């Protein structure tokens, strides 16, 4: 399962943004951070053997930071592994569907809370490239939109960003964008695809 790469950006923009341009990699990284922050988890691709440390809830239901678990590998309380056969796991939800996070219950503890300690959950989870095609497309849209903003445009940037220029047979040189500029741009364009990002968002969990 492949993570989105600058090569995907180049293909999406028909070569307008080059895969070997460091600025493209930085914009893509910022777009992924913002999108995953909005979703509350990594979404895609599938991550294998991912270990999440969770605070035990004051409930018999433990919500996992994911919408799709392919394989529950280990659940440990205070470094003591539990018998997975004694746990019930919810089915999650289809890509872009409705529903909450994947949850864990103990089969014989419906009215008891999880112990007040840290719980380590190791799992394979996430959506494949095909399953999250619209989410991945939204990330590429973010990068494309970021590249046209005055402070970030790689080709077609304003003359104010030029550090050198040659008329005949010479490349243009652009002032590198700062990380703060990229983050601001990523946050700005995220609003335009909020509906797509929200389709993969984990609902908040409230504790009593």
C-alpha positions as CSV (number, residue, x, y, z in Angstrom):
1,X,0.0,0.0,0.0
2,X,1.6,3.2,-1.1
3,X,1.5,6.6,0.5
4,X,0.8,9.6,-1.7
5,X,4.0,10.9,-3.3
6,X,5.2,13.9,-5.3
7,X,4.9,11.6,-8.3
8,X,1.2,11.4,-7.7
9,X,1.1,15.2,-7.6
10,X,2.9,15.5,-10.9
11,X,0.5,13.1,-12.5
12,X,-2.5,14.8,-11.1
13,X,-1.3,18.2,-12.4
14,X,-0.3,16.8,-15.8
15,X,3.3,17.7,-15.1
16,X,2.7,21.3,-14.0
17,X,4.2,20.5,-10.6
18,X,7.3,18.4,-10.9
19,X,7.9,15.4,-8.6
20,X,11.6,16.4,-8.1
21,X,10.7,19.9,-6.8
22,X,11.3,20.0,-3.0
23,X,8.5,22.5,-2.7
24,X,6.0,20.0,-4.0
25,X,7.1,17.5,-1.4
26,X,6.7,20.1,1.3
27,X,3.2,21.1,0.2
28,X,2.1,17.4,0.0
29,X,3.4,16.8,3.5
30,X,1.5,19.8,4.9
31,X,-1.7,18.8,3.1
32,X,-1.5,15.3,4.6
33,X,-0.9,16.6,8.1
34,X,-3.9,19.0,7.9
35,X,-6.2,16.3,6.3
36,X,-5.2,13.7,8.9
37,X,-5.6,16.2,11.7
38,X,-9.1,16.9,10.5
39,X,-9.9,13.2,10.2
40,X,-8.4,12.3,13.6
41,X,-6.4,9.4,12.1
42,X,-4.2,8.5,9.1
43,X,-7.1,7.2,6.9
44,X,-5.0,5.7,4.0
45,X,-3.0,3.7,3.2
46,X,-3.3,0.6,5.4
47,X,-0.7,0.7,8.2
48,X,0.5,-2.7,9.5
49,X,1.5,-3.3,13.1
50,X,0.5,0.2,14.3
51,X,0.5,0.5,18.1
52,X,-1.7,3.1,19.7
53,X,-1.5,4.0,23.4
54,X,-4.9,4.9,24.7
55,X,-6.3,6.1,28.0
56,X,-8.8,3.6,29.4
57,X,-12.3,5.1,29.2
58,X,-14.8,5.3,32.1
59,X,-16.9,2.9,30.1
60,X,-17.0,-0.7,28.9
61,X,-16.5,0.6,25.4
62,X,-13.0,1.4,24.2
63,X,-13.0,3.5,21.0
64,X,-10.0,3.0,18.7
65,X,-8.5,5.8,16.6
66,X,-9.6,4.2,13.4
67,X,-12.6,3.5,11.2
68,X,-11.4,0.2,9.8
69,X,-9.4,-2.6,11.4
70,X,-8.1,-5.4,9.2
71,X,-6.4,-7.3,11.9
72,X,-6.4,-6.9,15.7
73,X,-2.9,-8.1,16.6
74,X,-2.6,-7.4,20.4
75,X,-4.4,-5.5,23.2
76,X,-2.4,-5.0,26.4
77,X,-3.3,-3.5,29.7
78,X,-0.2,-2.3,31.7
79,X,2.0,-4.4,29.4
80,X,-0.1,-7.5,30.0
81,X,-1.6,-9.0,26.8
82,X,-5.3,-9.8,26.9
83,X,-6.9,-12.9,25.3
84,X,-8.2,-11.6,22.0
85,X,-10.9,-14.3,22.0
86,X,-12.4,-12.6,25.0
87,X,-12.9,-9.3,23.1
88,X,-15.6,-8.1,20.7
89,X,-14.6,-5.7,18.0
90,X,-17.1,-3.6,16.0
91,X,-17.1,-3.7,12.2
92,X,-16.1,-0.1,11.6
93,X,-17.6,1.5,8.6
94,X,-17.2,1.5,4.8
95,X,-15.2,4.2,3.1
96,X,-17.0,7.5,3.4
97,X,-19.9,5.8,5.2
98,X,-21.6,6.8,8.4
99,X,-20.9,5.5,11.9
100,X,-18.4,5.9,14.7
101,X,-14.9,4.6,15.4
102,X,-14.1,0.9,15.7
103,X,-14.8,-0.1,19.3
104,X,-13.7,-2.9,21.6
105,X,-15.7,-4.6,24.4
106,X,-14.9,-7.5,26.7
107,X,-17.3,-10.3,26.0
108,X,-18.1,-10.9,29.7
109,X,-17.8,-7.4,31.0
110,X,-20.7,-5.5,29.5
111,X,-21.3,-3.5,32.6
112,X,-17.8,-3.1,33.8
113,X,-15.3,-0.4,32.8
114,X,-11.9,-0.9,31.3
115,X,-9.3,-0.6,34.0
116,X,-8.0,2.9,34.7
117,X,-4.6,2.5,33.0
118,X,-3.0,2.9,29.6
119,X,-4.1,0.4,27.0
120,X,-1.8,-0.5,24.0
121,X,-3.6,-1.7,20.9
122,X,-1.6,-3.1,18.0
123,X,-3.4,-3.5,14.7
124,X,-3.4,-3.4,10.9
125,X,-5.8,-0.6,9.9
126,X,-6.8,1.9,7.3
127,X,-8.3,2.0,3.9
128,X,-6.6,0.9,0.7
129,X,-5.8,3.2,-2.1
130,X,-8.9,2.2,-4.0
131,X,-11.2,2.4,-1.0
132,X,-10.0,5.9,-0.1
133,X,-9.6,7.1,-3.7
134,X,-11.8,10.2,-3.1
135,X,-9.8,11.1,0.1
136,X,-6.5,10.8,-1.8
137,X,-8.0,12.8,-4.6
138,X,-8.9,15.5,-2.1
139,X,-5.3,15.7,-0.9
140,X,-4.0,16.2,-4.4
141,X,-6.6,18.9,-4.9
142,X,-5.2,20.6,-1.8
143,X,-1.7,20.6,-3.2
144,X,-2.9,21.8,-6.6
145,X,-4.7,24.7,-5.0
146,X,-1.8,25.6,-2.6
147,X,0.5,25.8,-5.6
148,X,-1.6,28.6,-7.1
149,X,-1.5,30.8,-4.0
150,X,0.7,33.9,-4.3
151,X,3.1,32.7,-1.6
152,X,3.5,29.2,-2.8
153,X,3.1,29.0,-6.6
154,X,6.0,27.1,-8.0
155,X,5.4,27.9,-11.6
156,X,3.5,31.0,-12.3
157,X,4.5,32.6,-9.0
158,X,4.4,36.4,-8.8
159,X,7.4,38.4,-9.8
160,X,7.8,39.5,-6.2
161,X,9.0,35.9,-5.3
162,X,11.8,35.8,-7.9
163,X,15.4,35.8,-6.6
164,X,16.9,35.5,-10.1
165,X,15.8,35.5,-13.7
166,X,17.4,35.0,-17.1
167,X,15.8,35.8,-20.4
168,X,17.4,33.3,-22.7
169,X,17.6,29.6,-21.9
170,X,17.8,30.0,-18.2
171,X,15.6,28.7,-15.4
172,X,13.8,31.0,-13.0
173,X,14.7,30.9,-9.4
174,X,12.1,31.3,-6.7
175,X,12.3,32.2,-3.1
176,X,11.7,29.2,-0.9
177,X,8.5,29.3,1.0
178,X,8.6,29.0,4.8
179,X,7.0,26.2,6.7
180,X,4.5,28.6,8.3
181,X,3.4,29.8,4.8
182,X,2.8,26.3,3.7
183,X,0.9,25.4,6.8
184,X,-1.3,28.5,6.5
185,X,-1.9,27.6,2.8
186,X,-2.9,24.0,3.7
187,X,-5.3,25.2,6.3
188,X,-6.9,27.7,3.9
189,X,-7.5,25.2,1.1
190,X,-8.8,22.5,3.5
191,X,-12.0,24.4,3.9
192,X,-12.9,23.9,0.2
193,X,-12.8,20.1,0.6
194,X,-14.2,19.9,4.1
195,X,-17.1,17.6,3.1
196,X,-14.7,15.0,1.6
197,X,-12.5,15.1,4.7
198,X,-15.5,14.9,7.1
199,X,-16.6,11.7,5.4
200,X,-13.5,10.0,7.0
201,X,-13.5,11.8,10.3
202,X,-13.7,10.0,13.6
203,X,-16.5,11.4,15.8
204,X,-15.2,12.8,19.1
205,X,-15.4,10.5,22.2
206,X,-16.7,12.0,25.4
207,X,-16.0,10.6,28.8
208,X,-18.4,10.9,31.7
